[in-house]
Amino acid sequence: MKTFTFFALLTVASQLSALEPKGPWFTCDFEKPDWQSGWNMGNPNLPRNLAIVPHRTTGPVKPHYGPDTPPPLSGGGKPSAGNALAITLKQGTHYGADFGFDFAAQTVAEPEEAVLSYKLCFAHDFNAEAVQGGKLPGFGGIYSSDAGAAGKRVNGSDSWSARGAYWKPDAKGDIPIGFYVYHADMKSDFGDTWYFSKALERGKWHDIRLYIKLNTPASKPGGKGRANGLLRGWLNGRQVFEKRDIRFRDVDTLKIRNAWFHFYHGGSQPASTDYRLWIDDVVISPAN
């Protein structure tokens, strides 16, 4: 009985450790004035509706709290105190921000496996309408401006992408999230959306963890890669998504180029009012 208990504890410990990333390549808690220095801030001609704001730790709304102030520190993924990054999707527009962490520039080599963790909070009134959803942080492998996003289908040798995604509130008022993926087996010009098994309560902080492993490329020129690419997702420490049969690529020159922080409303329908969300405690790590 003791032996069984010992091995059972080892098994549980192993499962828990599998959720924890290795020592990180990059962290960002938005406490430093020069927090942008570790990021590629993207196209300067695109909107960057960003603001560093202090967390509201306790109590009701106070006079010095503005619309960018996040809800109180509560929820299953409560971040560290201090600052958060506020992103606003402006009324009549699509873009909140588009920036990323470039692996080649920051770690020398582009990996084939990675973990992205961050804290996320949607405002109480976020996306309170019937829209086409939108984009959240994920992973990018875009090597061509002609493929991998914006309705530009990939072919296995030019690009791929696996951004996060959100949708309109469900019957409980929670926001479904998942992956929005451009992959070599996609059937239309736009990516496939694969949702997590649990949605996010608005006005609460949540711990998001995303894992990717690229598929095995083709063994011969002109061949197809194996459909064994992997995506996983965790919400507040609980695994809520896994897909094991993805063909991201056919060629080994396609790697993971960046952790892509894309905040976009739509589809084609712009935001009908200002929508806010907040992120904090970003960690980008090698996989175990």
C-alpha positions in Angstrom: 0.0 0.0 0.0 2.8 2.4 0.8 4.6 1.5 -2.5 1.4 2.3 -4.4 1.0 5.6 -2.6 4.6 6.5 -3.3 4.3 5.8 -7.1 0.9 7.6 -7.2 2.4 10.6 -5.6 5.3 10.5 -8.1 2.8 10.3 -11.0 0.8 13.3 -9.7 4.0 15.3 -9.2 5.1 14.4 -12.7 1.8 15.6 -14.1 1.9 18.9 -12.2 5.5 19.5 -13.2 4.6 19.0 -16.8 2.5 22.2 -16.5 5.4 24.2 -15.3 7.7 25.8 -17.9 11.5 25.7 -17.7 13.6 28.7 -17.0 12.2 31.4 -19.2 13.6 33.0 -22.3 11.7 36.2 -21.4 9.5 37.7 -18.8 7.6 41.0 -18.6 5.5 42.3 -15.7 5.2 45.8 -17.0 6.9 47.4 -14.0 9.8 48.9 -15.9 9.5 52.2 -17.7 11.3 50.7 -20.7 9.2 47.5 -20.8 9.0 47.8 -24.6 12.7 47.2 -25.0 12.4 43.4 -25.1 9.6 43.4 -27.6 9.3 43.9 -31.4 6.6 46.6 -31.3 5.5 45.9 -34.9 4.4 48.3 -37.6 4.6 51.8 -36.3 1.7 52.8 -38.6 -0.7 50.5 -36.8 -2.6 51.7 -33.7 -1.1 50.9 -30.3 -3.9 51.6 -27.8 -1.8 50.6 -24.8 -1.4 52.1 -21.3 0.6 51.0 -18.3 -1.9 51.2 -15.3 -1.6 50.3 -11.6 -3.7 47.4 -10.3 -6.6 48.1 -8.1 -5.8 46.1 -5.0 -8.9 46.7 -2.8 -12.0 48.7 -2.3 -14.5 50.4 -4.6 -13.8 52.7 -7.5 -12.0 55.8 -6.3 -11.7 59.3 -8.0 -8.2 58.6 -9.3 -9.3 55.4 -11.0 -9.8 56.0 -14.8 -11.5 53.8 -17.4 -8.1 52.0 -17.9 -7.9 50.8 -14.3 -8.4 47.1 -14.2 -10.9 45.3 -11.9 -9.8 44.3 -8.4 -7.1 41.6 -8.1 -9.4 38.5 -8.0 -9.9 35.3 -9.9 -8.1 32.1 -10.4 -5.2 33.7 -12.2 -4.6 36.7 -10.0 -1.4 38.5 -11.1 1.3 40.1 -9.0 0.5 43.5 -7.7 2.0 46.6 -9.4 1.2 47.4 -13.0 -0.7 45.8 -15.8 -0.9 46.6 -19.5 -4.3 47.9 -20.6 -5.3 47.3 -24.2 -8.3 49.3 -25.7 -10.1 48.2 -28.8 -11.4 51.6 -29.9 -15.0 52.2 -31.1 -15.2 52.0 -34.9 -11.8 50.3 -35.3 -10.3 46.9 -35.1 -6.8 47.2 -33.7 -5.8 47.3 -30.0 -2.1 46.4 -30.6 0.2 44.1 -32.6 3.6 43.3 -31.1 5.7 40.3 -30.3 8.7 38.6 -28.9 11.0 37.6 -31.8 13.0 34.4 -31.0 15.8 34.9 -33.5 16.5 38.4 -32.3 16.3 37.6 -28.6 17.4 33.9 -28.2 19.5 33.5 -31.4 17.6 30.4 -32.7 13.9 29.9 -33.6 12.5 26.9 -31.6 10.1 24.2 -32.6 8.5 24.0 -29.2 7.5 26.7 -26.8 5.3 27.8 -23.8 3.6 31.1 -23.5 2.0 32.1 -20.2 0.3 35.4 -19.3 -2.5 36.8 -17.1 -5.6 38.1 -18.8 -8.7 40.0 -17.6 -11.6 41.1 -19.8 -13.6 44.1 -18.7 -17.1 43.5 -17.4 -18.7 44.8 -20.6 -16.1 43.4 -23.0 -17.5 42.3 -26.4 -21.1 42.5 -25.2 -22.5 42.2 -28.7 -22.8 39.7 -31.5 -19.5 40.0 -33.3 -17.1 37.8 -35.3 -14.8 37.4 -32.3 -11.2 38.6 -32.3 -7.5 37.8 -31.7 -5.4 37.2 -28.6 -1.8 36.3 -27.9 -0.4 33.1 -29.4 2.4 32.0 -31.7 3.6 33.1 -35.2 5.5 31.5 -38.0 4.9 34.0 -40.8 7.8 34.2 -43.3 5.8 35.7 -46.1 3.5 38.7 -46.2 1.3 36.7 -48.6 0.4 33.9 -46.1 -0.5 33.2 -42.5 -3.1 35.8 -41.6 -5.8 38.2 -43.0 -7.4 35.5 -45.2 -4.1 34.5 -46.8 -4.0 30.7 -46.8 -0.8 28.8 -46.1 0.6 25.9 -48.1 3.0 24.2 -45.7 6.1 25.9 -47.1 5.4 29.6 -46.7 4.0 30.3 -43.2 1.8 29.2 -40.4 0.2 30.9 -37.3 -1.6 29.9 -34.1 -2.9 33.1 -32.5 -5.3 33.1 -29.6 -8.9 33.8 -30.3 -12.0 35.0 -28.4 -15.7 34.9 -29.3 -18.9 36.7 -28.2 -20.1 35.9 -24.7 -21.8 32.6 -24.1 -25.2 32.1 -22.3 -23.5 32.7 -18.9 -21.9 35.9 -20.2 -18.4 34.3 -20.2 -15.9 34.8 -23.1 -14.9 31.6 -25.0 -11.3 31.6 -26.0 -9.1 29.2 -28.0 -6.6 29.1 -30.9 -7.0 30.6 -34.3 -4.8 28.6 -36.6 -3.5 28.9 -40.2 -2.1 25.4 -41.0 -1.3 23.3 -44.1 -4.6 21.3 -44.0 -6.9 24.4 -43.7 -9.9 24.2 -46.0 -10.7 27.9 -46.5 -8.8 31.1 -46.9 -9.3 31.9 -43.2 -7.9 30.1 -40.2 -9.6 27.4 -38.2 -10.8 28.3 -34.6 -10.5 25.6 -31.9 -12.0 26.6 -28.6 -11.1 25.6 -25.1 -13.5 23.6 -23.0 -14.0 26.4 -20.5 -14.8 30.1 -21.1 -13.5 33.1 -19.1 -15.6 35.0 -16.6 -15.4 38.8 -17.4 -14.1 41.1 -14.7 -11.8 38.4 -13.2 -8.1 37.6 -13.8 -7.2 34.3 -15.4 -3.9 32.5 -15.9 -3.5 31.5 -19.5 -0.8 29.0 -20.6 -0.3 27.9 -24.2 2.0 25.2 -25.5 3.0 24.5 -29.1 5.1 21.8 -30.8 5.6 21.9 -34.5 5.0 18.8 -36.6 7.6 16.7 -38.2 8.5 18.1 -41.6 8.6 16.0 -44.8 11.5 13.7 -45.2 11.9 14.4 -48.9 11.6 17.7 -50.9 8.0 18.2 -52.2 6.6 15.8 -49.6 4.0 16.4 -46.9 4.9 16.8 -43.2 3.4 14.5 -40.6 0.2 15.6 -39.0 1.6 15.4 -35.5 1.9 19.0 -34.5 0.5 19.7 -31.0 -1.3 22.6 -29.3 -2.3 22.6 -25.6 -4.1 25.2 -23.5 -4.4 25.6 -19.7 -6.8 27.9 -17.8 -6.0 28.7 -14.2 -3.8 25.6 -13.9 -6.3 23.2 -15.5 -5.8 21.8 -19.0 -8.7 22.8 -21.2 -7.5 22.0 -24.7 -5.3 19.6 -26.6 -5.0 18.9 -30.4 -2.4 16.4 -31.6 -2.9 16.1 -35.3 -1.9 19.4 -36.8 0.2 19.8 -39.9 1.7 23.3 -39.5 4.4 22.8 -42.1 6.0 20.6 -44.8 9.5 22.1 -44.7 12.0 22.3 -41.8 12.7 26.0 -42.6 9.5 27.0 -40.9 10.0 27.4 -37.2 8.4 29.4 -34.4 9.3 33.0 -35.3 7.6 34.8 -32.4 5.2 34.9 -29.5 2.6 37.1 -31.2 0.6 39.5 -29.1 -2.2 40.4 -31.5 -5.2 42.2 -30.1 -7.8 42.6 -32.8 -11.6 43.0 -32.9 -13.1 41.0 -35.8 -13.4 39.7 -38.6 -14.7 42.6 -40.6 -17.0 44.1 -38.0 -15.4 46.9 -35.9 -16.0 47.5 -32.2 -19.3 49.3 -31.6 -17.8 50.9 -28.4 -14.5 50.9 -26.6 -13.6 47.5 -25.2 -10.8 46.9 -22.7 -8.8 44.0 -21.5 -5.6 43.8 -19.4 -2.6 41.5 -19.4 0.2 40.9 -16.9 3.0 38.6 -16.0 4.1 37.4 -19.4 6.5 34.4 -19.5 7.9 32.9 -22.7 9.8 29.6 -22.0 11.3 26.5 -23.6 9.1 23.4 -23.2 10.0 20.7 -20.7 
